[in-house]
Amino acid sequence: MSPGSPQVKRQALQGLLMKRFGMAVATYGLALLLFWLAVFSDLNRLGLQAALVITALVVASQALFFFLFVSGRNQRFADSSLTEPQVLTALVWHTYLLAQLDAGRGTMLVMYVVILLFGVFQLQPRVFVRCAALAFIGFSGVNLWEWWQGELGSPALALVQEAVLFLVLTWLSLFASYVQSMRQRMRQRRFALQAHQDTLRGMMRQLEDLVATDELTGLFNRRHFLRLAEREQSSLLPGRQHGLALIDLDHFKRINDQHGHAAGDRVLQTFAAVASACLRDGDILARYGGEEFVLLLPDTDADQFTACCERLREAFAGAEPVGVAVEQLSLSVGMTLLGLGDDLDEALQRADQALYRAKRSGRNRCDAAWENSSA
Ligand SMILES: Nc1nc2c(ncn2[C@@H]2O[C@H](COP(=O)(O)OP(=O)(O)OP(=O)(O)O)[C@@H](O)[C@H]2O)c(=O)[nH]1
């Protein structure tokens, strides 16, 4: 599984969500502690038994969320963090517990802020306002109900609490909206940056191709070939060898002189196309310079390599460059083998000497210099 794969990303996100849920549970723990302090200090209207039932229900609601996260079922929801349901559940519990308090109600108002802070970074402004409104309506409902029942101790104090809660919730909603717009802007910047990076990467690739490629034939150039050949040589297994050949088109000067430089170029392109078609994917063919080419055939022996070069020579002899009426095309090849400890320059010199012999013996042939290689 690669680090960037969707599964790994999902696992990392799930880990983060579990951590955040752990924070929420810890906050519940503290809130329940305060609740029980209120129960034992007679600030709470609930009896011991009712307090126990409420505590059990609160724990059960958190157990449900825990189950959703642990089983991965949270991922079936549009927002897998389940922030809104968690915040709403906490608001409902908190409002209920506030309703059971007498004098301590004002002090515990601050817990609304703690609950809503969980949604500041995750909830859309609209959803956040909805949650804040629920908190305010819930608290106002408690006060109104008690006032209606004639149980509200101090209506003036309740009014001040309402005003403070309204102010704090309004401020929090504005803050949440600001945070969301900042996040949106940062996300857009990140996308723009990623797009720039992709463009740069594409340009780098194009540049690398340009630096490695011969413009006329589309084959690798000499410098890139030497780099690839060294890499191939270092990956050779002991006792195995690569085939190395220098290929030179015969009487190429004559083609240029008789048909023009453009026709000569087309013959070079024809060779590149014909030779590429004769070779396999892992074989490395490059333009070594002028009308000379170099071939590296990985992991081969003298017989297989000779057969490959002969096939290539025959294929070129039968080629017909478009728009160039050349009587007879031919090439000469100098072959050698390259072992693990061999010097690449020396191997190229061996191939060059074999090529020289092929030319001297009348061209249109393959000659080999196996003798100094470990063949
Ligand atoms: N059209 C064209 N000609 C090129 C290019 N590069 C080198 N040449 C020509 O290739 C010719 C090579 O000539 P020579 O080195 O005498 O070799 P040759 O005529 O093939 O003779 P042998 O190799 O002995 O068979 C020269 O005339 C170069 O100008 C190129 O990119 N395009």
The ligand as an SDF file (V2000), in Angstrom:
LIG
                    3D

 32 34  0  0  0  0  0  0  0  0999 V2000
   21.9280   14.2710  -43.9520 N   0  0  0  0  0  0  0  0  0  0  0  0
   22.7340   14.2010  -42.9120 C   0  0  0  0  0  0  0  0  0  0  0  0
   24.0080   13.8710  -43.0620 N   0  0  0  0  0  0  0  0  0  0  0  0
   24.8100   13.7780  -42.0280 C   0  0  0  0  0  0  0  0  0  0  0  0
   24.3420   14.0150  -40.7420 C   0  0  0  0  0  0  0  0  0  0  0  0
   25.3770   13.8410  -39.8800 N   0  0  0  0  0  0  0  0  0  0  0  0
   26.4540   13.5030  -40.5990 C   0  0  0  0  0  0  0  0  0  0  0  0
   26.1390   13.4560  -41.9240 N   0  0  0  0  0  0  0  0  0  0  0  0
   26.9480   13.1460  -43.0580 C   0  0  0  0  0  0  0  0  0  0  0  0
   27.2850   11.7810  -43.0470 O   0  0  0  0  0  0  0  0  0  0  0  0
   28.4220   11.6400  -43.9040 C   0  0  0  0  0  0  0  0  0  0  0  0
   29.3300   10.5990  -43.3480 C   0  0  0  0  0  0  0  0  0  0  0  0
   30.3000   10.3740  -44.3270 O   0  0  0  0  0  0  0  0  0  0  0  0
   31.5310    9.4200  -44.0800 P   0  0  0  0  0  0  0  0  0  0  0  0
   32.0540    9.5750  -42.6990 O   0  0  0  0  0  0  0  0  0  0  0  0
   32.5060    9.6650  -45.1920 O   0  0  0  0  0  0  0  0  0  0  0  0
   30.9670    7.9930  -44.2150 O   0  0  0  0  0  0  0  0  0  0  0  0
   30.2100    7.2470  -45.3680 P   0  0  0  0  0  0  0  0  0  0  0  0
   30.0270    8.0980  -46.5700 O   0  0  0  0  0  0  0  0  0  0  0  0
   28.9810    6.6550  -44.7940 O   0  0  0  0  0  0  0  0  0  0  0  0
   31.2580    6.1310  -45.7050 O   0  0  0  0  0  0  0  0  0  0  0  0
   31.4390    4.7900  -44.9580 P   0  0  0  0  0  0  0  0  0  0  0  0
   31.0440    5.0080  -43.5160 O   0  0  0  0  0  0  0  0  0  0  0  0
   32.8820    4.4880  -45.0660 O   0  0  0  0  0  0  0  0  0  0  0  0
   30.5790    3.8070  -45.6000 O   0  0  0  0  0  0  0  0  0  0  0  0
   29.0490   13.0290  -44.0030 C   0  0  0  0  0  0  0  0  0  0  0  0
   28.8770   13.5290  -45.3320 O   0  0  0  0  0  0  0  0  0  0  0  0
   28.2720   13.8620  -43.0310 C   0  0  0  0  0  0  0  0  0  0  0  0
   28.1090   15.2090  -43.5060 O   0  0  0  0  0  0  0  0  0  0  0  0
   22.9740   14.3850  -40.5670 C   0  0  0  0  0  0  0  0  0  0  0  0
   22.4700   14.6140  -39.5120 O   0  0  0  0  0  0  0  0  0  0  0  0
   22.2230   14.4420  -41.6850 N   0  0  0  0  0  0  0  0  0  0  0  0
  1  2  1  0
  2  3  2  0
  2 32  1  0
  3  4  1  0
  4  5  2  0
  4  8  1  0
  5  6  1  0
  5 30  1  0
  6  7  2  0
  7  8  1  0
  8  9  1  0
  9 10  1  0
  9 28  1  0
 10 11  1  0
 11 12  1  0
 11 26  1  0
 12 13  1  0
 13 14  1  0
 14 15  2  0
 14 16  1  0
 14 17  1  0
 17 18  1  0
 18 19  2  0
 18 20  1  0
 18 21  1  0
 21 22  1  0
 22 23  2  0
 22 24  1  0
 22 25  1  0
 26 27  1  0
 26 28  1  0
 28 29  1  0
 30 31  2  0
 30 32  1  0
M  END
$$$$
